């Protein structure tokens, strides 16, 4: 089992010193990965699962934040949970992700994308909310095409994105095609994860429903055994409970320490000791 931690500036603030201490401590404890969320904009009345979001909630740009974290760490793998893919142009995104991956020597390897559930975010940038699934599908295909393209350029013709004979450099570290994990607890998200993704990261839900979604993702995958399965977990997880997740096929658990910074550091240390984590000696990919 691999273990990641999540950091949310909306709850933990934008203090760069706090961010660095958190990320460096997670790395020192042996956590594999570091995840951050995304919201482009908020607005009065915006809510998720019936909970209204404060309009002043400061959610940092995830790629800028991960670039900052990469410069302050050496081994921890960088991830998003989740990046709102339909609202990003794949040509621009391919360049940004490749740059982070090259500069971090291959650590931008847990890009997790989702569709977003706030119609106002789509409206703010002129995207039809109803088409965001189709836009995401095209963007995934376009990103991989751009990363794999050579000096003669690549061409893509879709409903939402089109480009002809374009070259995007730098490439990801060592010429890799970056893994793309897919988030979402719906059946279409599970199918997208299997058909187009390198992994599946659902949100919450009833265990039976999650099991059905994971089975659907595997059934949709050309190579189901290569598909990673990431889930949220509690910072208080016991080894026995981790074993339950592993029996469900989960390959990675992401935990979210709470409280003040000192409490978060203590929680990560206790988790690492409880589960026998060790600092990573090489970059995970």
N, C-alpha and C positions, 0 to 999 in steps of 0.2 A: 504494500500500500504506500502511495505517495501522499504527502501532506503539504497543503498550501495555507497561506494566511491572506486575509482580505484587509484592505485599508480604505476607508471612505472619508474623504476630506469634509463631507457634509457633517459627519459626526465628530471627527477628530481634529478638524481645523486645518489651516493652510500653513502652519508653522513649519518651515523647512527643517529646522533642527529636530523637531519631534518626528517628522517623517523619516529622516535619516537614521535616528536612533532606533525607531521601530523596525525599519528594513534591515539594518545591520544586525540587530539582535535576532530577528527571524532567521537570517542567514547563519549566524553563529550557532543558533540552536539546532540547525540542520533541516529546517523546513525547505522543501524543494522549490516552492514557488510563491509569488507575490502577486495578488490580484487587486485590480481597482475597477470601479464601475464608471458608467457614463450617463449623463443627462446633458443635452445641448442647451435647452432652455426649460424654465418652469413658468407657471402662470396661475393666477387665482383659480381655484377649483380643481387643479390637477391632482389626481389621486390614483393610488395603486392599491388594489385589493380593498377598496373602500376607505383607505387612509389618506387624508388630504396631505399633500406635501407642502411644507413652508416655501413660499416664493423666494425667501432669502437663503435657501439651502445651497451652499457653495460646493458644487461637484466639479472638481478640477478636470481639465481635459486629460483623458487617460494616457494618451501617447506622450504628451509633454511631461506628465508626472512620471511615467515609466522611464523616460530618458534621464530625468533627474535621479531616479533611484538607481538606474544602471551605472551612473557615474560614481555613486557612493557605495556600490557593492561589487562583488567579484564573481559570484557563482549562482545566486538565486535566479530562477527562471521567471520571466516577466509575463504577466497575463492580464486579460481584461475579462470582467464579468459584470456586465457585458458591454461590448462596443456595438453601437447602433448602426449596423452596416447599411441599411437602406438610405441613410442620410449622409453617406460619404461617397464621393466619386472614386471608383477603383483606381484610376490613374494616379491621383494624388495620394491615395491611401497606400498603394503599392510602394511608392517612393518613400513615404514616411516610415512604414514598417521595415522595409529593407535597410534604411539608414540606421534605425534603432538596433536591428539585429546585427548589422555589420559592426557598429561601434561597441556593442556589448559582447562581441565574439560569440554570437549564436544563442542569445538568451531570450529573444523575442519569439518564443515558441509555444505560448499558450494563449494565442489570440482566440477569444471566445466571442462569437457574434450573436446578436439577437435582432428582433424586428422592432422592439419598442412597443409600449402599450399606451402612450400618451399621444392622442391625435393632434394636440396643439403643437407638439414638437415638429411633426411632419408639416403642419400648416405653416409654421414659422419659417421654414426654408423652401416652401413651395413644392413639397412632395405629396402626392396623392396617398393618403394613409391606406387606402384599400389595395394599393399595388405594392406595398412594401415587401411582401413575400417574394413576388416575382423579381423585384429589384435586387433583393438579397441573393437570389439564385444566380442572377446574371453577374453580380459583383464578385461572388466566389469564383465563378468560372473565369472572369476577366483578371482577377488578381493572380491566379495560378498561371494564366497565359502570359501575363506581363513578367512575372518572376522567371519563367522558363524561357523567355524570348532571347534571341541573340542579336547580333549587330545589324541584321537585315530587317529587324522589326517584326511586329506581330499586328494582326488585324482582328478586330472583333466587331461583329454586327449584331446588336440585340435591339430589343424594344426600347430600352432605357439608356444604354451606353453604347457608343460607337467610336471606334478609332481605327486608323489605317496606318500600317507600317511605322508603328511607334516603338521606340527603344527606351526602356526605363533602367537606368543605372544610378547608384550601385545596386548590385544584386545582394540578396541576403547572404550571410556569412557562409563561405565555402560553396556558394552557388546553390544553396538549398531552396526548395519550394516550401514556404512556411506552412506548418500545420494550421488548419482552421477548424476550431471546435464550434459546435452549434448549441445554443442555449434555447430553452423554452420547454414548457410542459405539455404543449398541445401535440396532437397526432401529426399535423404537418411539420412541426419542428423536429419530431423524432424521425420522420421520414427524410427530412432534409439532412439531419445529422448523419444518417446512414448512407444516403445517396451521394452527398457532397462533402461531408465532414470527415475530420480525423478523429473526432470525439464528440460525445454528447454530454451536455451539462444542463439537466433539467432544474427547475426551481423546486418549490415545495409541492406537496400533494400526498394523497393517500398511498400507502405502500403498494397496494394492488394496482393502482393506476400507474405509478412509477414503474412497476415491474412490466406492465403491459407496454408502456412507452419504450422501455429499454429493449424489449423483445422486438418491437416494431422497428426500432433503429437498426438492430442487428439484421433483421430480415431484409432491410432496405440496402444494406451495405454489400459491396462486391466482395469484401474480405472482412467478415464480421469479427474475426479474432484479432484484427489489428485496431479495432475501434476502441478508444479509451472512454471510460465512463467516470465522470466527475460529479460529485455531489457535495452539497453543503453539509457540514457537521458541527457539532457543539465543541467548544473549547474544553468542555468537561468530559469528553469521550473517554471511555475505558477501553482497554485492549479487547475485552469480550465484545463490546459493542462494535468495535472496528471489525472484528471477525464476522459479525452479522452482515455488515456492509460488504465485506469481501465475498461472502457467500452469495450476495446478490449480483456480483459481477463488478462492483465498484473498484476502480483502480486508483482513484485520487479523492481525498476529502479536503475541503477548504473550510477552515475555521475562522471565526471572527472574534478576537479578544475584545473585551469590553472594559469600560471604566476609564480611569485616568491612565496616563502613560506608564507610571510605575506598576500599576495593576496589570496592564497589558503585557509588560515585559515579564512579570512574575508568572502570569498565566502561560505564556509561551514557554518559559523555562520549565514549568511543571509539566506541561504537555510533552515536551521533548524528553524529559526524564521518564515519564510514565510509559512512553512508547519507544524508548531506546533510540531516539534520533541521534544522528551524528552529523557534524558539518560535512557538506558535500565536498569531495575532493576534485570532481570534474563537473563540467556543465552537463546537465540533463537535456536531452533533446527528444 
